[in-house]
Amino acid sequence: QVAPQRQRDPNAPRRGDDLQYTMTVTFDEAVFGTKKEISIRKEVTCHTCGGEGAKPGTKKKTCSYCHGAGHVSVEQNTILGRVRTEKVCPECNGTGEEFEEPCPTCHGKGTELKNVKLEVTVPEGVDNDQQIRLAGQGGPGENGGPAGDLFVIFRVQPSDKFTREGDDILYNHNISFAQAALGDEVKIPTLKGHVMLTVPEGTQTGKTI
């Protein structure tokens, strides 16, 4: 009795994995935007074999374990009797081929782990947990497939002066009873420098100007 299993073509092009990177930015950087360089450690196409997995100058040959089929039959005893199933060949991972000599750098994997530097544009007004996508900067594809994407998630450091509510920047300023009752001109810090603010007569605690 054979239990058929649908197998994905191991030689078909496959898209690379998407990756995530968490970037911490200052309050000012989040407000005005900036460019920052990051370094991420990720799998890239092997520079020695170009992703083939084989030592340069050597060829692939038919897998000696599955004889090129890409799968092997496994028999098991069950309550229904002896069942034969087909599984992906553990030696060639379903490709039906093996290397005469594996690449000395990646040992047949086709990729190597490296530190990669990228420049990230931080958008103006970015907020906590917002993210941007860097297309093609994720993991490498397989069998000619496209690379995945890199998603950069932002974490904004709090300011020691300001707080943020949506797109508004708030600043708490203490004034005396006389200033509140009679009004005054006070110097207020902003993200672009200090400005003079008119406090109207009869200003109440908690009033927003």
Legacy VTK file of the C-alpha trace (Angstrom):
# vtk DataFile Version 3.0
C-alpha trace
ASCII
DATASET POLYDATA
POINTS 209 float
0.000 0.000 0.000
1.470 3.313 -1.068
0.669 6.619 0.618
1.342 9.260 -2.044
2.925 12.511 -0.968
2.998 15.584 -3.121
6.595 16.779 -3.318
7.629 20.311 -4.174
10.152 20.507 -6.989
13.450 21.043 -5.125
15.024 22.530 -8.245
12.346 25.195 -8.721
13.339 28.825 -8.035
12.599 29.824 -4.448
12.390 33.287 -2.954
14.768 34.098 -0.105
13.642 34.625 3.481
12.432 37.996 4.724
14.519 39.439 7.556
13.828 41.954 10.333
16.088 44.543 11.924
15.179 46.786 14.864
16.692 50.275 14.648
16.814 52.671 17.593
16.627 56.382 16.700
16.650 59.523 18.823
13.583 61.720 19.239
15.081 64.386 16.941
16.055 61.816 14.285
12.484 60.513 14.272
11.051 64.013 13.862
13.377 65.336 11.163
14.437 62.104 9.461
18.018 61.098 8.723
20.234 58.511 7.066
21.937 55.856 9.183
24.261 52.987 8.373
23.463 49.599 9.837
25.371 46.327 9.878
23.427 43.078 9.778
24.691 39.506 9.825
22.921 37.455 7.194
23.308 34.666 4.678
24.583 35.841 1.286
25.406 33.990 -1.914
28.748 32.238 -1.537
31.476 34.288 -3.218
33.488 31.182 -4.101
30.914 29.028 -5.896
28.316 31.678 -6.769
25.628 29.727 -4.955
26.179 26.449 -6.810
27.516 24.619 -3.749
30.184 22.816 -5.776
33.899 23.464 -5.817
34.683 25.636 -8.872
35.820 23.495 -11.783
33.957 20.397 -10.607
30.588 19.075 -11.710
27.484 17.640 -10.141
26.710 13.973 -10.520
23.694 11.734 -10.003
22.955 11.153 -6.334
24.267 7.737 -5.352
21.652 7.354 -2.605
18.425 7.928 -4.549
19.928 7.333 -8.023
18.662 10.681 -9.270
15.044 10.239 -8.216
15.204 12.907 -5.526
13.171 10.749 -3.167
13.420 7.402 -1.435
10.841 4.828 -0.366
10.417 4.027 3.304
8.364 1.060 4.523
6.628 1.070 7.892
4.446 -1.406 9.745
1.104 0.116 10.775
-2.250 -1.183 12.024
-3.340 -1.114 8.383
-0.452 -3.282 7.324
2.844 -2.477 5.692
2.812 1.030 4.243
5.375 2.448 1.862
5.854 6.192 1.693
8.099 8.368 -0.398
10.298 10.941 1.314
12.753 13.521 0.116
16.214 12.043 -0.248
18.235 12.998 2.850
21.494 13.066 0.908
20.622 15.429 -1.960
17.572 17.153 -0.417
15.481 16.149 -3.386
17.655 17.538 -6.168
18.718 14.117 -7.446
22.290 15.355 -7.677
25.360 15.477 -5.495
28.703 17.222 -5.766
31.905 15.632 -6.932
33.546 18.033 -4.485
31.618 20.493 -2.303
32.653 24.144 -2.219
35.437 24.611 0.359
33.905 27.895 1.549
30.221 27.052 2.040
30.607 23.235 2.190
27.863 22.720 -0.385
25.322 25.068 1.159
25.622 27.753 -1.531
25.522 30.591 1.004
27.834 32.036 3.635
27.245 34.160 6.722
28.571 37.708 6.443
28.221 41.160 7.978
26.553 43.443 5.439
26.424 47.238 5.743
23.364 49.093 4.469
22.269 52.730 4.480
18.763 53.232 5.848
16.707 56.377 5.260
14.730 57.210 8.402
11.516 58.951 7.233
10.484 62.271 8.781
7.923 61.814 11.544
8.505 58.088 12.013
6.955 56.661 15.178
7.490 53.635 17.404
6.920 50.245 15.734
6.583 51.715 12.249
8.593 49.863 9.630
9.989 50.259 6.149
10.805 47.583 3.578
14.150 47.328 1.826
13.387 45.213 -1.230
15.885 42.491 -2.077
17.968 42.967 1.076
16.758 39.807 2.818
18.042 36.263 2.488
19.331 35.023 -0.890
17.016 33.119 -3.211
17.617 29.544 -4.292
17.881 28.116 -7.797
17.723 31.568 -9.346
14.848 32.779 -7.177
14.699 36.406 -5.972
16.126 37.554 -2.658
13.782 38.261 0.241
13.179 41.695 1.768
14.535 43.371 4.889
12.008 45.035 7.200
13.429 47.760 9.447
11.355 48.396 12.593
11.908 51.687 14.420
12.213 52.261 18.155
12.172 55.946 19.128
14.030 57.018 22.260
12.043 59.347 24.552
13.007 63.027 24.788
13.942 64.597 28.107
11.959 67.734 27.130
9.173 66.801 24.752
6.423 64.234 24.420
4.596 63.218 21.288
0.901 62.743 20.605
0.426 61.671 17.021
1.977 64.396 14.884
1.960 66.950 17.719
4.932 67.732 19.981
4.086 68.756 23.563
6.172 70.668 26.090
5.158 71.317 29.701
6.154 74.737 31.040
5.661 75.904 34.612
4.649 79.523 35.247
3.974 81.482 38.405
0.533 82.422 39.729
1.187 86.035 38.770
2.125 85.092 35.191
-1.038 83.005 34.881
-3.250 85.744 36.279
-1.733 88.763 34.550
-0.224 87.184 31.423
3.409 87.313 30.317
5.951 86.556 27.586
7.922 83.346 28.236
10.809 81.686 26.405
9.902 78.193 25.186
12.248 75.579 23.637
11.191 73.944 20.376
12.827 71.383 18.111
14.096 74.266 15.960
15.271 76.592 18.727
13.682 78.874 21.327
10.643 81.074 20.694
8.788 83.671 22.762
5.252 82.627 23.708
2.496 84.926 24.908
0.713 83.650 28.014
-2.817 85.167 28.028
-4.290 86.720 31.166
-6.239 84.254 33.287
-4.459 81.158 31.960
-5.609 78.004 33.778
-3.476 75.018 34.789
-3.282 72.470 31.968
-4.147 74.948 29.205
-2.636 74.090 25.826
-1.397 76.893 23.589
LINES 1 210
209 0 1 2 3 4 5 6 7 8 9 10 11 12 13 14 15 16 17 18 19 20 21 22 23 24 25 26 27 28 29 30 31 32 33 34 35 36 37 38 39 40 41 42 43 44 45 46 47 48 49 50 51 52 53 54 55 56 57 58 59 60 61 62 63 64 65 66 67 68 69 70 71 72 73 74 75 76 77 78 79 80 81 82 83 84 85 86 87 88 89 90 91 92 93 94 95 96 97 98 99 100 101 102 103 104 105 106 107 108 109 110 111 112 113 114 115 116 117 118 119 120 121 122 123 124 125 126 127 128 129 130 131 132 133 134 135 136 137 138 139 140 141 142 143 144 145 146 147 148 149 150 151 152 153 154 155 156 157 158 159 160 161 162 163 164 165 166 167 168 169 170 171 172 173 174 175 176 177 178 179 180 181 182 183 184 185 186 187 188 189 190 191 192 193 194 195 196 197 198 199 200 201 202 203 204 205 206 207 208
